[in-house]
Amino acid sequence: MEKPAVPQILIMFIIAADTGFGALIVVWTVARRLFDDRHRLRLDRLKTSAQ
């Protein structure tokens, strides 16, 4: 492997990891917002653009 390729691979790994962590944070946040303590889906917590 050539020397210049190493930083590029590292940067691509960091971008991929940040994307994965971002997706996990979004899923976790939405799950906490839409489900209550008894794991019931709370559709009343959704807001529509008309409200």
KAZIJO-V710326 format. One record per run of one state. SS is the DSSP state (@ for helix, = for strand, . for the rest). FROM is the first residue (numbers start at 1). LEN is the number of residues. Records with the same first field share a line. If there is no record, write none. Layout:
SS = FROM-LEN + FROM-LEN
This chain:
. = 1-2 + 36-5 + 42-1 + 46-6
@ = 3-32 + 43-3
= = 35-1 + 41-1
